[in-house]
Amino acid sequence: MMRQLFLWHRWLGIILCLFMAAWFVSGIVMLYVGYPKLTPAEHLERLPALSFESEQCCISVASALKQTGQSRVPEKIRLSSIAGQPHYLFSYRGEPVIAVHAETGERRKQADSELALASASAFFQGNAAPDYLGLIDRDVWTQSRGLDRERPLHVVRIHDEAHRWLYISSHSGLVIRDATRVERTWGWIGAWLHWLYPVRSLSWWAELVIYLSLAGTFMAIIGQVLGIKRWRFSKTFRSGSHSPYPAGFSRWHHVAGLLFGVVLIAFIFSGLMSMSPWNVLSKPSSFSAASYQGDLAGSIMFDNGISTRDLLKRFYADGFTPHELEWNSVAGEIWVTAYDSSGQSRVLNREAPETIFATIPVEQLISAASEITQQHAMQTQWLTEYDFYHVSREQQSMYGSHIRPLPMLRIKFDDADKTWFHINPYNGEVLQQLTQQRRINRWLFNLLHSWDWHVLLARPWLREALVIAFSIGGLIISISGVVMGYRRLKRQSNSLRKRSPKLRSGLRYSDN
């Protein structure tokens, strides 16, 4: 049995240690440089202020919604800017964002290269005109499935200090991604290598990552068992060492495995869990947020309440300069949130715009949440500090574009799935629906893989030092395994070459 374990560990390691070494190197890079993305903060920072001074500003939301030609309820309604011009933006699941000019009412059905350049120029005012690089379906920096509905994409180069590339929707002209030269350079040995993006376009990419991680976990567990088994705790070998390997890569591999093996197992296993293999621990909530929200489109179509132009006037009168407006429905009541260039916000009720709030009153959010279900008891929690299930991540993180505000309202239900709703009080939006399975997955993936824990995130120097130290330990295990595997294969090859003349000689003799 022990011999079989040795053989499994040895031959699996020859292949898998290469992947693990790549994962540890790229993981360290990703601590500081993530895969390119356009964060909400970057988006708002580049938007011009919305103005109400034009006589044409603005057609009503109801009129703009009719121009979409859609009978479905949009997921999100915003008033933002494309190429410096105000546009209503309607988001529908699985489809490109539909843009309707807020002054002319014209629906934008496609965006050509001229509009892409104008959009890029408005997004980033530089001394030199931007360069149009072409229309692509995807490239190295646009592998994310979240961009699929906006493909193909225009690529424009901006002449700024970051040497930025902008990716622009060919449907609406929206800037949807930027990639700086630092991200494009380090990304090759960061996210591109870590997620095996060279084969990302293949149909079996997910299965490859899953089974490599599964085999790596199995190999690391065997190695930990063998390492403990081979270590003499109470006495030493003839060399005076507790390890049977007195020196060289074998000793490095053995000792590093004992010191960092458990962390190595945690890293690889949690990487496996990041892929939600076979839909384990990814059960969605059985509750729908529709009853919480009410009928957004229906409320908008009645066109009650304050006009868009008067909305803008109201925010300006309160000393707030809006760069983007967002409409959300909470129990059928329309709340309009205004955002400035720094991401600060104000909100008002469209039917009662006299009072501007920092957040939607919590009692109204709780009342709306009670409509989700009448069959299960509900518990509320008003979070003013981050905890394990609600954290804000750095921009370079894979979650860097996720909005995680404070304060935040958590609603807990006593259903079979122990469902939690996280509600953003700044706009009334449901941020997350967490079942018990998904909370367990957060422990098995986020905690074990990236140490995504609010206590450590509040002390980034400590978290980074620990992750780097343990990654170096895993790298030592992996590299020593690669060297040992290479040497074994080389010995096997030399042995076969030496035996080859004798085999040929024996064959000639038997033929005679």
Rosetta blueprint (number, residue, H / E / L):
1 M L
2 M H
3 R H
4 Q H
5 L H
6 F H
7 L H
8 W H
9 H H
10 R H
11 W H
12 L H
13 G H
14 I H
15 I H
16 L H
17 C H
18 L H
19 F H
20 M H
21 A H
22 A H
23 W H
24 F H
25 V H
26 S H
27 G H
28 I H
29 V H
30 M H
31 L L
32 Y L
33 V L
34 G L
35 Y L
36 P L
37 K L
38 L L
39 T L
40 P H
41 A H
42 E H
43 H H
44 L H
45 E H
46 R L
47 L L
48 P L
49 A L
50 L L
51 S L
52 F L
53 E L
54 S L
55 E L
56 Q L
57 C L
58 C L
59 I L
60 S L
61 V H
62 A H
63 S H
64 A H
65 L H
66 K H
67 Q H
68 T L
69 G L
70 Q L
71 S L
72 R L
73 V L
74 P L
75 E L
76 K E
77 I E
78 R E
79 L E
80 S E
81 S E
82 I E
83 A L
84 G L
85 Q E
86 P E
87 H E
88 Y E
89 L E
90 F E
91 S E
92 Y L
93 R L
94 G L
95 E L
96 P L
97 V L
98 I E
99 A E
100 V E
101 H E
102 A L
103 E L
104 T L
105 G L
106 E L
107 R E
108 R E
109 K L
110 Q L
111 A L
112 D L
113 S H
114 E H
115 L H
116 A H
117 L H
118 A H
119 S H
120 A H
121 S H
122 A H
123 F H
124 F L
125 Q L
126 G L
127 N L
128 A L
129 A L
130 P L
131 D E
132 Y E
133 L E
134 G E
135 L E
136 I E
137 D L
138 R L
139 D L
140 V L
141 W L
142 T L
143 Q L
144 S L
145 R H
146 G H
147 L H
148 D H
149 R H
150 E H
151 R L
152 P L
153 L E
154 H E
155 V E
156 V E
157 R E
158 I L
159 H L
160 D L
161 E L
162 A L
163 H L
164 R L
165 W E
166 L E
167 Y E
168 I E
169 S E
170 S L
171 H L
172 S L
173 G L
174 L L
175 V E
176 I E
177 R E
178 D E
179 A E
180 T L
181 R H
182 V H
183 E H
184 R H
185 T H
186 W H
187 G H
188 W H
189 I H
190 G L
191 A H
192 W H
193 L H
194 H H
195 W L
196 L L
197 Y H
198 P H
199 V H
200 R L
201 S L
202 L L
203 S L
204 W L
205 W H
206 A H
207 E H
208 L H
209 V H
210 I H
211 Y H
212 L H
213 S H
214 L H
215 A H
216 G H
217 T H
218 F H
219 M H
220 A H
221 I H
222 I H
223 G H
224 Q H
225 V H
226 L H
227 G H
228 I H
229 K H
230 R H
231 W L
232 R L
233 F L
234 S L
235 K L
236 T L
237 F L
238 R L
239 S L
240 G L
241 S L
242 H L
243 S L
244 P L
245 Y L
246 P L
247 A L
248 G H
249 F H
250 S H
251 R H
252 W H
253 H H
254 H H
255 V H
256 A H
257 G H
258 L H
259 L H
260 F H
261 G H
262 V H
263 V H
264 L H
265 I H
266 A H
267 F H
268 I H
269 F H
270 S H
271 G H
272 L H
273 M H
274 S L
275 M L
276 S L
277 P H
278 W H
279 N H
280 V L
281 L L
282 S L
283 K L
284 P L
285 S L
286 S L
287 F L
288 S L
289 A L
290 A H
291 S H
292 Y H
293 Q H
294 G L
295 D L
296 L H
297 A H
298 G H
299 S H
300 I H
301 M H
302 F L
303 D L
304 N L
305 G L
306 I L
307 S L
308 T H
309 R H
310 D H
311 L H
312 L H
313 K H
314 R H
315 F H
316 Y H
317 A H
318 D L
319 G L
320 F L
321 T L
322 P L
323 H L
324 E E
325 L E
326 E E
327 W E
328 N E
329 S E
330 V E
331 A L
332 G L
333 E E
334 I E
335 W E
336 V E
337 T E
338 A E
339 Y E
340 D L
341 S L
342 S L
343 G L
344 Q L
345 S E
346 R E
347 V E
348 L E
349 N E
350 R L
351 E L
352 A E
353 P E
354 E E
355 T E
356 I E
357 F E
358 A L
359 T L
360 I L
361 P L
362 V H
363 E H
364 Q H
365 L H
366 I H
367 S H
368 A H
369 A H
370 S L
371 E L
372 I L
373 T L
374 Q L
375 Q L
376 H L
377 A L
378 M E
379 Q E
380 T E
381 Q E
382 W E
383 L E
384 T L
385 E L
386 Y L
387 D E
388 F L
389 Y L
390 H E
391 V L
392 S L
393 R L
394 E L
395 Q L
396 Q L
397 S L
398 M L
399 Y L
400 G L
401 S L
402 H L
403 I L
404 R L
405 P L
406 L L
407 P L
408 M E
409 L E
410 R E
411 I E
412 K E
413 F E
414 D L
415 D L
416 A L
417 D L
418 K L
419 T L
420 W E
421 F E
422 H E
423 I E
424 N L
425 P L
426 Y L
427 N L
428 G L
429 E L
430 V E
431 L E
432 Q E
433 Q E
434 L E
435 T L
436 Q H
437 Q H
438 R H
439 R H
440 I H
441 N H
442 R H
443 W H
444 L H
445 F H
446 N H
447 L H
448 L H
449 H H
450 S H
451 W L
452 D L
453 W L
454 H H
455 V H
456 L H
457 L H
458 A L
459 R L
460 P H
461 W H
462 L H
463 R H
464 E H
465 A H
466 L H
467 V H
468 I H
469 A H
470 F H
471 S H
472 I H
473 G H
474 G H
475 L H
476 I H
477 I H
478 S H
479 I H
480 S H
481 G H
482 V H
483 V H
484 M H
485 G H
486 Y H
487 R H
488 R H
489 L H
490 K H
491 R H
492 Q H
493 S H
494 N H
495 S H
496 L H
497 R H
498 K H
499 R H
500 S H
501 P H
502 K H
503 L H
504 R H
505 S H
506 G H
507 L H
508 R H
509 Y H
510 S H
511 D H
512 N L
